[in-house]
């Protein structure tokens, strides 16, 4: 394997490790599921933010973790017949179990 390929592989592994280490956490304000996505409203720093992920059962008050995704402005959901000011599409959402 040449040097460029090794460097690329090494950088890819570092990026994957860093993104996993910097997972975001938030509390669910509301969640609406369609056949394709669950749209999740969270609040951060006094601002509402919307996430879209594979269908997952969530309820207000759930704590979730997720990684950064792709932001779309003025996203129109034909299923919900609604336009969201911002929507971040993420790969995975994990519910954080409350500590007992």
The first five atom37 places (N, CA, C, CB, O) and aatype in JSON, in Angstrom:
{
  "aatype": [20, 20, 20, 20, 20, 20, 20, 20, 20, 20, 20, 20, 20, 20, 20, 20, 20, 20, 20, 20, 20, 20, 20, 20, 20, 20, 20, 20, 20, 20, 20, 20, 20, 20, 20, 20, 20, 20, 20, 20, 20, 20, 20, 20, 20, 20, 20, 20, 20, 20, 20, 20, 20, 20, 20, 20, 20, 20, 20, 20, 20, 20, 20, 20, 20, 20, 20, 20, 20, 20, 20, 20, 20, 20, 20, 20, 20, 20, 20, 20, 20, 20, 20, 20, 20, 20, 20, 20, 20, 20, 20, 20, 20, 20, 20, 20, 20, 20, 20, 20],
  "atom_mask": [
    [1, 1, 1, 1, 1],
    [1, 1, 1, 1, 1],
    [1, 1, 1, 1, 1],
    [1, 1, 1, 1, 1],
    [1, 1, 1, 1, 1],
    [1, 1, 1, 1, 1],
    [1, 1, 1, 1, 1],
    [1, 1, 1, 1, 1],
    [1, 1, 1, 1, 1],
    [1, 1, 1, 1, 1],
    [1, 1, 1, 1, 1],
    [1, 1, 1, 1, 1],
    [1, 1, 1, 1, 1],
    [1, 1, 1, 1, 1],
    [1, 1, 1, 1, 1],
    [1, 1, 1, 1, 1],
    [1, 1, 1, 1, 1],
    [1, 1, 1, 1, 1],
    [1, 1, 1, 1, 1],
    [1, 1, 1, 1, 1],
    [1, 1, 1, 1, 1],
    [1, 1, 1, 1, 1],
    [1, 1, 1, 1, 1],
    [1, 1, 1, 1, 1],
    [1, 1, 1, 1, 1],
    [1, 1, 1, 1, 1],
    [1, 1, 1, 1, 1],
    [1, 1, 1, 1, 1],
    [1, 1, 1, 1, 1],
    [1, 1, 1, 1, 1],
    [1, 1, 1, 1, 1],
    [1, 1, 1, 1, 1],
    [1, 1, 1, 1, 1],
    [1, 1, 1, 1, 1],
    [1, 1, 1, 1, 1],
    [1, 1, 1, 1, 1],
    [1, 1, 1, 1, 1],
    [1, 1, 1, 1, 1],
    [1, 1, 1, 1, 1],
    [1, 1, 1, 1, 1],
    [1, 1, 1, 1, 1],
    [1, 1, 1, 1, 1],
    [1, 1, 1, 1, 1],
    [1, 1, 1, 1, 1],
    [1, 1, 1, 1, 1],
    [1, 1, 1, 1, 1],
    [1, 1, 1, 1, 1],
    [1, 1, 1, 1, 1],
    [1, 1, 1, 1, 1],
    [1, 1, 1, 1, 1],
    [1, 1, 1, 1, 1],
    [1, 1, 1, 1, 1],
    [1, 1, 1, 1, 1],
    [1, 1, 1, 1, 1],
    [1, 1, 1, 1, 1],
    [1, 1, 1, 1, 1],
    [1, 1, 1, 1, 1],
    [1, 1, 1, 1, 1],
    [1, 1, 1, 1, 1],
    [1, 1, 1, 1, 1],
    [1, 1, 1, 1, 1],
    [1, 1, 1, 1, 1],
    [1, 1, 1, 1, 1],
    [1, 1, 1, 1, 1],
    [1, 1, 1, 1, 1],
    [1, 1, 1, 1, 1],
    [1, 1, 1, 1, 1],
    [1, 1, 1, 1, 1],
    [1, 1, 1, 1, 1],
    [1, 1, 1, 1, 1],
    [1, 1, 1, 1, 1],
    [1, 1, 1, 1, 1],
    [1, 1, 1, 1, 1],
    [1, 1, 1, 1, 1],
    [1, 1, 1, 1, 1],
    [1, 1, 1, 1, 1],
    [1, 1, 1, 1, 1],
    [1, 1, 1, 1, 1],
    [1, 1, 1, 1, 1],
    [1, 1, 1, 1, 1],
    [1, 1, 1, 1, 1],
    [1, 1, 1, 1, 1],
    [1, 1, 1, 1, 1],
    [1, 1, 1, 1, 1],
    [1, 1, 1, 1, 1],
    [1, 1, 1, 1, 1],
    [1, 1, 1, 1, 1],
    [1, 1, 1, 1, 1],
    [1, 1, 1, 1, 1],
    [1, 1, 1, 1, 1],
    [1, 1, 1, 1, 1],
    [1, 1, 1, 1, 1],
    [1, 1, 1, 1, 1],
    [1, 1, 1, 1, 1],
    [1, 1, 1, 1, 1],
    [1, 1, 1, 1, 1],
    [1, 1, 1, 1, 1],
    [1, 1, 1, 1, 1],
    [1, 1, 1, 1, 1],
    [1, 1, 1, 1, 1]
  ],
  "atom_positions": [
    [[0.86, -1.16, 0.0], [0.0, 0.0, 0.0], [0.92, 1.23, 0.0], [-0.99, -0.01, 1.24], [1.89, 1.29, 0.76]],
    [[0.6, 2.21, -0.86], [1.46, 3.38, -0.92], [1.21, 4.33, 0.25], [1.27, 4.11, -2.24], [0.24, 4.17, 0.98]],
    [[2.08, 5.3, 0.4], [2.02, 6.23, 1.53], [0.71, 7.02, 1.56], [3.19, 7.18, 1.49], [0.13, 7.2, 2.62]],
    [[0.26, 7.5, 0.41], [-0.98, 8.29, 0.36], [-2.17, 7.47, 0.83], [-1.23, 8.81, -1.08], [-3.02, 7.97, 1.57]],
    [[-2.24, 6.22, 0.41], [-3.35, 5.36, 0.82], [-3.3, 5.1, 2.33], [-3.31, 4.03, 0.05], [-4.34, 5.09, 2.98]],
    [[-2.11, 4.88, 2.87], [-1.98, 4.66, 4.32], [-2.39, 5.9, 5.1], [-0.55, 4.27, 4.68], [-3.07, 5.8, 6.12]],
    [[-1.97, 7.07, 4.62], [-2.36, 8.32, 5.3], [-3.86, 8.5, 5.27], [-1.67, 9.53, 4.64], [-4.47, 8.89, 6.27]],
    [[-4.47, 8.24, 4.12], [-5.91, 8.37, 4.0], [-6.64, 7.44, 4.96], [-6.35, 8.09, 2.56], [-7.58, 7.86, 5.63]],
    [[-6.22, 6.2, 5.04], [-6.83, 5.23, 5.96], [-6.66, 5.67, 7.41], [-6.21, 3.83, 5.76], [-7.6, 5.58, 8.2]],
    [[-5.47, 6.15, 7.75], [-5.23, 6.62, 9.11], [-6.1, 7.81, 9.46], [-3.77, 6.99, 9.28], [-6.66, 7.87, 10.56]],
    [[-6.22, 8.77, 8.55], [-7.06, 9.94, 8.79], [-8.53, 9.56, 8.91], [-6.88, 10.96, 7.67], [-9.25, 10.14, 9.71]],
    [[-8.97, 8.59, 8.13], [-10.35, 8.12, 8.21], [-10.64, 7.52, 9.58], [-10.63, 7.09, 7.11], [-11.7, 7.77, 10.16]],
    [[-9.71, 6.71, 10.09], [-9.89, 6.11, 11.41], [-9.92, 7.17, 12.51], [-8.78, 5.1, 11.69], [-10.72, 7.07, 13.44]],
    [[-9.06, 8.16, 12.4], [-9.03, 9.24, 13.39], [-10.34, 10.01, 13.35], [-7.84, 10.19, 13.15], [-10.91, 10.31, 14.4]],
    [[-10.82, 10.34, 12.17], [-12.08, 11.09, 12.04], [-13.25, 10.3, 12.62], [-12.36, 11.42, 10.56], [-14.1, 10.87, 13.3]],
    [[-13.3, 9.0, 12.36], [-14.37, 8.16, 12.9], [-14.31, 8.12, 14.42], [-14.28, 6.74, 12.32], [-15.35, 8.18, 15.08]],
    [[-13.13, 8.02, 14.97], [-12.98, 7.99, 16.43], [-13.4, 9.31, 17.05], [-11.53, 7.67, 16.81], [-14.08, 9.33, 18.08]],
    [[-12.99, 10.42, 16.44], [-13.34, 11.73, 16.98], [-14.84, 11.98, 16.91], [-12.6, 12.82, 16.24], [-15.42, 12.51, 17.86]],
    [[-15.48, 11.6, 15.8], [-16.91, 11.85, 15.69], [-17.68, 11.03, 16.72], [-17.41, 11.53, 14.28], [-18.68, 11.51, 17.26]],
    [[-17.24, 9.81, 17.0], [-17.9, 9.0, 18.01], [-17.68, 9.59, 19.4], [-17.39, 7.56, 17.96], [-18.56, 9.51, 20.25]],
    [[-16.52, 10.17, 19.62], [-16.21, 10.73, 20.93], [-16.98, 12.02, 21.2], [-14.73, 10.99, 21.04], [-17.21, 12.38, 22.36]],
    [[-17.38, 12.71, 20.15], [-18.06, 13.99, 20.33], [-19.55, 13.88, 20.04], [-17.44, 15.03, 19.43], [-20.13, 14.79, 19.44]],
    [[-20.19, 12.81, 20.46], [-21.63, 12.64, 20.28], [-22.36, 13.74, 21.04], [-22.09, 11.23, 20.76], [-21.98, 14.11, 22.15]],
    [[-23.4, 14.24, 20.42], [-24.24, 15.28, 21.02], [-25.3, 14.62, 21.9], [-24.91, 16.17, 19.93], [-25.67, 13.47, 21.69]],
    [[-25.77, 15.37, 22.9], [-26.86, 14.9, 23.74], [-27.9, 16.0, 23.84], [-26.36, 14.49, 25.15], [-27.57, 17.18, 23.8]],
    [[-29.17, 15.61, 23.96], [-30.25, 16.58, 24.08], [-31.47, 15.91, 24.68], [-30.58, 17.21, 22.7], [-31.55, 14.68, 24.77]],
    [[-32.42, 16.74, 25.09], [-33.69, 16.24, 25.59], [-34.75, 16.45, 24.53], [-34.08, 16.94, 26.92], [-34.81, 17.51, 23.9]],
    [[-35.59, 15.44, 24.33], [-36.65, 15.5, 23.32], [-37.77, 16.41, 23.82], [-37.2, 14.07, 23.01], [-38.27, 16.25, 24.93]],
    [[-38.15, 17.38, 22.98], [-39.3, 18.24, 23.26], [-40.55, 17.59, 22.67], [-39.09, 19.67, 22.67], [-41.59, 17.51, 23.33]],
    [[-40.44, 17.13, 21.42], [-41.53, 16.41, 20.78], [-40.94, 15.51, 19.7], [-42.58, 17.39, 20.18], [-39.81, 15.7, 19.25]],
    [[-41.72, 14.51, 19.28], [-41.29, 13.6, 18.23], [-42.51, 13.13, 17.45], [-40.51, 12.38, 18.83], [-43.54, 12.79, 18.03]],
    [[-42.37, 13.12, 16.12], [-43.44, 12.69, 15.23], [-42.84, 11.7, 14.24], [-44.11, 13.91, 14.5], [-41.84, 11.99, 13.59]],
    [[-43.47, 10.53, 14.13], [-42.96, 9.51, 13.2], [-43.85, 9.41, 11.98], [-42.85, 8.15, 13.89], [-45.08, 9.51, 12.06]],
    [[-43.2, 9.19, 10.82], [-43.89, 8.87, 9.58], [-43.42, 7.47, 9.2], [-43.58, 9.94, 8.44], [-42.76, 6.8, 9.99]],
    [[-43.75, 7.03, 8.0], [-43.29, 5.71, 7.58], [-41.78, 5.67, 7.39], [-43.97, 5.31, 6.29], [-41.16, 4.61, 7.54]],
    [[-41.17, 6.82, 7.06], [-39.75, 6.85, 6.73], [-38.85, 7.4, 7.82], [-39.55, 7.66, 5.51], [-37.73, 6.93, 7.99]],
    [[-39.34, 8.38, 8.57], [-38.49, 9.1, 9.52], [-39.22, 9.35, 10.83], [-38.02, 10.42, 8.93], [-40.45, 9.32, 10.9]],
    [[-38.41, 9.6, 11.87], [-38.92, 10.22, 13.08], [-38.33, 11.61, 13.11], [-38.55, 9.39, 14.39], [-37.12, 11.79, 13.03]],
    [[-39.21, 12.6, 13.21], [-38.8, 14.0, 13.31], [-38.77, 14.36, 14.78], [-39.76, 14.94, 12.5], [-39.77, 14.24, 15.48]],
    [[-37.61, 14.8, 15.25], [-37.38, 14.99, 16.68], [-37.08, 16.47, 16.94], [-36.2, 14.1, 17.17], [-36.14, 17.03, 16.38]],
    [[-37.88, 17.08, 17.79], [-37.65, 18.47, 18.18], [-36.86, 18.48, 19.47], [-39.0, 19.25, 18.33], [-37.26, 17.85, 20.46]],
    [[-35.75, 19.18, 19.47], [-34.95, 19.36, 20.68], [-34.73, 20.84, 20.89], [-33.59, 18.59, 20.58], [-34.92, 21.65, 19.98]],
    [[-34.33, 21.2, 22.1], [-34.02, 22.6, 22.4], [-32.58, 22.68, 22.87], [-34.98, 23.19, 23.46], [-32.14, 21.92, 23.73]],
    [[-31.84, 23.64, 22.28], [-30.45, 23.85, 22.66], [-30.2, 25.34, 22.75], [-29.46, 23.19, 21.65], [-30.51, 26.09, 21.83]],
    [[-29.65, 25.76, 23.87], [-29.31, 27.17, 24.07], [-30.5, 28.07, 23.77], [-28.14, 27.56, 23.19], [-30.34, 29.15, 23.21]],
    [[-31.7, 27.63, 24.16], [-32.9, 28.44, 23.98], [-33.46, 28.44, 22.57], [-32.61, 29.83, 24.38], [-34.41, 29.16, 22.29]],
    [[-32.88, 27.64, 21.67], [-33.34, 27.57, 20.28], [-33.85, 26.17, 19.97], [-32.22, 27.97, 19.3], [-33.29, 25.17, 20.43]],
    [[-34.92, 26.12, 19.18], [-35.45, 24.84, 18.75], [-34.65, 24.32, 17.57], [-36.94, 24.96, 18.38], [-34.27, 25.07, 16.67]],
    [[-34.4, 23.03, 17.59], [-33.67, 22.37, 16.51], [-34.43, 21.09, 16.18], [-32.18, 22.07, 16.91], [-34.94, 20.42, 17.07]],
    [[-34.49, 20.76, 14.9], [-35.17, 19.54, 14.46], [-34.16, 18.56, 13.9], [-36.24, 19.85, 13.43], [-33.24, 18.93, 13.18]],
    [[-34.36, 17.29, 14.24], [-33.54, 16.19, 13.73], [-34.46, 15.23, 12.99], [-32.77, 15.47, 14.88], [-35.63, 15.07, 13.34]],
    [[-33.93, 14.58, 11.98], [-34.65, 13.51, 11.28], [-33.76, 12.28, 11.3], [-35.02, 13.92, 9.8], [-32.58, 12.34, 10.96]],
    [[-34.35, 11.17, 11.72], [-33.59, 9.91, 11.82], [-34.5, 8.76, 11.41], [-33.04, 9.7, 13.27], [-35.7, 8.94, 11.22]],
    [[-33.91, 7.57, 11.29], [-34.74, 6.39, 11.05], [-35.79, 6.31, 12.15], [-33.87, 5.08, 11.01], [-35.6, 6.84, 13.24]],
    [[-36.89, 5.66, 11.85], [-38.01, 5.58, 12.79], [-37.55, 4.97, 14.11], [-39.17, 4.76, 12.19], [-36.94, 3.9, 14.14]],
    [[-37.86, 5.68, 15.19], [-37.5, 5.25, 16.54], [-38.59, 5.76, 17.49], [-36.07, 5.78, 16.97], [-39.01, 6.92, 17.38]],
    [[-39.05, 4.93, 18.42], [-40.06, 5.4, 19.37], [-39.44, 6.35, 20.4], [-40.74, 4.2, 20.08], [-38.53, 5.96, 21.14]],
    [[-39.94, 7.58, 20.45], [-39.46, 8.59, 21.4], [-40.65, 9.31, 22.0], [-38.5, 9.6, 20.72], [-41.73, 9.37, 21.41]],
    [[-40.42, 9.87, 23.17], [-41.46, 10.67, 23.81], [-40.82, 11.9, 24.43], [-42.24, 9.85, 24.89], [-39.62, 11.9, 24.72]],
    [[-41.61, 12.96, 24.65], [-41.05, 14.15, 25.3], [-40.4, 13.79, 26.63], [-42.15, 15.21, 25.52], [-40.93, 13.01, 27.41]],
    [[-39.24, 14.37, 26.86], [-38.5, 14.11, 28.09], [-37.39, 13.09, 27.92], [-39.43, 13.65, 29.14], [-36.47, 13.04, 28.74]],
    [[-37.46, 12.26, 26.87], [-36.38, 11.3, 26.63], [-35.07, 12.04, 26.4], [-36.7, 10.4, 25.41], [-35.05, 13.1, 25.78]],
    [[-33.97, 11.48, 26.91], [-32.63, 12.01, 26.61], [-32.07, 11.15, 25.49], [-31.68, 11.98, 27.88], [-32.15, 9.93, 25.52]],
    [[-31.49, 11.82, 24.5], [-30.94, 11.1, 23.36], [-29.51, 11.55, 23.1], [-31.79, 11.33, 22.11], [-29.09, 12.63, 23.5]],
    [[-28.77, 10.69, 22.41], [-27.44, 11.06, 21.92], [-27.45, 10.83, 20.41], [-26.29, 10.22, 22.63], [-28.15, 9.95, 19.9]],
    [[-26.67, 11.64, 19.72], [-26.61, 11.55, 18.26], [-25.33, 12.21, 17.79], [-27.86, 12.21, 17.6], [-24.71, 12.99, 18.52]],
    [[-24.95, 11.91, 16.57], [-23.77, 12.53, 15.98], [-24.22, 13.61, 15.0], [-22.89, 11.48, 15.27], [-25.38, 13.64, 14.6]],
    [[-23.3, 14.48, 14.63], [-23.62, 15.53, 13.69], [-24.16, 14.93, 12.4], [-22.39, 16.4, 13.4], [-23.84, 13.8, 12.05]],
    [[-24.99, 15.7, 11.71], [-25.57, 15.23, 10.47], [-25.51, 16.3, 9.4], [-27.01, 14.79, 10.7], [-24.68, 17.2, 9.43]],
    [[-26.41, 16.18, 8.46], [-26.47, 17.11, 7.34], [-27.65, 18.05, 7.55], [-26.6, 16.35, 5.98], [-28.79, 17.6, 7.7]],
    [[-27.37, 19.35, 7.56], [-28.39, 20.37, 7.8], [-29.05, 20.78, 6.5], [-27.78, 21.59, 8.49], [-28.39, 21.04, 5.5]],
    [[-30.39, 20.83, 6.53], [-31.15, 21.35, 5.39], [-32.02, 22.49, 5.91], [-32.03, 20.22, 4.71], [-32.72, 22.34, 6.91]],
    [[-31.97, 23.6, 5.23], [-32.78, 24.76, 5.61], [-34.12, 24.69, 4.86], [-32.04, 26.1, 5.29], [-34.17, 24.22, 3.73]],
    [[-35.19, 25.16, 5.51], [-36.53, 25.19, 4.92], [-36.93, 23.84, 4.33], [-36.61, 26.27, 3.84], [-37.36, 23.75, 3.18]],
    [[-36.78, 22.8, 5.14], [-37.08, 21.44, 4.69], [-38.6, 21.22, 4.68], [-36.39, 20.38, 5.6], [-39.28, 21.47, 5.67]],
    [[-39.12, 20.77, 3.55], [-40.55, 20.51, 3.4], [-40.81, 19.01, 3.52], [-41.07, 21.04, 2.04], [-40.28, 18.21, 2.75]],
    [[-41.65, 18.64, 4.5], [-42.08, 17.25, 4.66], [-43.46, 17.11, 4.03], [-42.09, 16.82, 6.17], [-44.43, 17.68, 4.52]],
    [[-43.53, 16.35, 2.95], [-44.84, 16.14, 2.31], [-45.72, 15.24, 3.18], [-44.66, 15.51, 0.9], [-46.94, 15.39, 3.16]],
    [[-45.11, 14.32, 3.94], [-45.9, 13.46, 4.83], [-46.61, 14.26, 5.91], [-45.01, 12.41, 5.48], [-47.77, 13.99, 6.24]],
    [[-45.93, 15.24, 6.47], [-46.5, 16.05, 7.55], [-47.14, 17.34, 7.04], [-45.42, 16.39, 8.57], [-47.76, 18.08, 7.8]],
    [[-46.97, 17.59, 5.73], [-47.48, 18.82, 5.13], [-47.03, 20.04, 5.93], [-49.01, 18.79, 5.02], [-47.84, 20.88, 6.34]],
    [[-45.72, 20.09, 6.14], [-45.14, 21.14, 6.98], [-43.73, 21.47, 6.5], [-45.12, 20.71, 8.47], [-43.0, 20.59, 6.04]],
    [[-43.36, 22.73, 6.61], [-42.0, 23.16, 6.31], [-41.32, 23.49, 7.62], [-41.99, 24.39, 5.34], [-41.83, 24.26, 8.43]],
    [[-40.15, 22.89, 7.83], [-39.35, 23.13, 9.03], [-38.27, 24.15, 8.69], [-38.73, 21.79, 9.57], [-37.66, 24.06, 7.62]],
    [[-38.02, 25.12, 9.57], [-36.98, 26.12, 9.29], [-35.6, 25.49, 9.14], [-36.95, 27.16, 10.4], [-34.78, 25.96, 8.35]],
    [[-35.34, 24.44, 9.9], [-34.07, 23.71, 9.78], [-34.33, 22.25, 10.13], [-32.96, 24.32, 10.7], [-35.15, 21.94, 10.99]],
    [[-33.62, 21.37, 9.45], [-33.75, 19.94, 9.72], [-32.37, 19.33, 9.55], [-34.81, 19.25, 8.76], [-31.74, 19.48, 8.5]],
    [[-31.9, 18.64, 10.57], [-30.62, 17.96, 10.49], [-30.88, 16.46, 10.38], [-29.72, 18.29, 11.74], [-31.46, 15.85, 11.27]],
    [[-30.44, 15.89, 9.27], [-30.6, 14.45, 9.04], [-29.41, 13.73, 9.67], [-30.71, 14.13, 7.52], [-28.25, 14.0, 9.33]],
    [[-29.72, 12.82, 10.58], [-28.68, 12.1, 11.31], [-28.84, 10.6, 11.08], [-28.74, 12.43, 12.82], [-29.93, 10.11, 10.78]],
    [[-27.72, 9.88, 11.22], [-27.76, 8.43, 10.98], [-28.37, 7.65, 12.13], [-26.37, 7.92, 10.73], [-29.21, 6.77, 11.92]],
    [[-27.95, 7.97, 13.35], [-28.39, 7.17, 14.49], [-28.83, 8.06, 15.64], [-27.27, 6.23, 14.95], [-28.27, 9.13, 15.88]],
    [[-29.82, 7.59, 16.35], [-30.26, 8.21, 17.59], [-30.26, 7.1, 18.63], [-31.69, 8.89, 17.46], [-30.73, 5.99, 18.38]],
    [[-29.73, 7.41, 19.79], [-29.71, 6.43, 20.88], [-30.39, 7.06, 22.08], [-28.24, 5.99, 21.23], [-30.07, 8.18, 22.48]],
    [[-31.33, 6.34, 22.66], [-31.99, 6.81, 23.89], [-31.04, 6.53, 25.04], [-33.39, 6.12, 24.11], [-30.55, 5.41, 25.19]],
    [[-30.8, 7.54, 25.85], [-29.93, 7.4, 27.02], [-30.82, 6.96, 28.18], [-29.16, 8.74, 27.34], [-31.72, 7.69, 28.6]],
    [[-30.55, 5.8, 28.68], [-31.33, 5.29, 29.79], [-31.06, 6.1, 31.05], [-31.02, 3.8, 30.04], [-29.9, 6.42, 31.34]],
    [[-32.1, 6.44, 31.81], [-31.89, 7.2, 33.05], [-31.06, 6.39, 34.04], [-33.23, 7.59, 33.69], [-31.19, 5.17, 34.14]],
    [[-30.21, 7.1, 34.78], [-29.39, 6.44, 35.81], [-30.27, 6.08, 36.98], [-28.22, 7.35, 36.27], [-31.13, 6.86, 37.4]],
    [[-30.05, 4.89, 37.51], [-30.86, 4.45, 38.66], [-30.06, 4.43, 39.92], [-31.44, 3.08, 38.41], [-30.58, 4.08, 40.98]]
  ]
}
